[in-house]
């Protein structure tokens, strides 16, 4: 999951300031994801330059608020509905997408899980087919291991096993998501935290990106 995707989805709940978004990313992935606070701010700056996020005034105590533009809202929806980040591992994308979707109040997380289930069942079927022994002799194509080599089948079997595990987890996640209210279990979704952070970035010198009295954030890079 790219940090940009997570921040866009978090902003779909309404305007927020940088440090709240930073904490929300960790909370809404169940503690699975945590990034440097400087990366959060650097990514917000980049999203603003890309026209996906825009300023929305400040809080009462001067923290800059950010909100989605229409293009940002479209990008947020695209990621939630299956547009994986470039170069990302499909399993990591699935887990992060499901966790974040399940945490959003009023959002139909089951539809996200159903779409992920369809994708992983298709991957499982494709990998299982490639893993089947077909009786062909091992061969090489241009010096590379060809499709008939037993290593290719073994690699495909690993893909099929991972896809099967993904399907099992997604089915469990779907039951957990739709069964919380029915079974009286704690809800997965929660509203943005109302508590104020102990720190946050206020408008400051462009060279440091830090509020007066805060240390400058060094070495922050956007994803």
Secondary structure, 3 states (H helix, E strand, C coil): CCHHHHHHHHHCCCCEEHHHHHHHHHHHCCCCCCCCHHHHHHHHHHHHHCCCEEEEEECCCCEEEEEECHHHHHHHHHHHCCCCCCCCCHHHHHHHHHHHHHHCCCCCHHHHHHHHHHHHHHHHHHHHHHHCCCCCCCCEECCEECCCCHHHHHHHHHHHHHHHHHHHHHHHHHHHHHHHHHHCCCCCCCCCCCCCCCCCCECCCCCCCCCCCCCCCCCCCCC
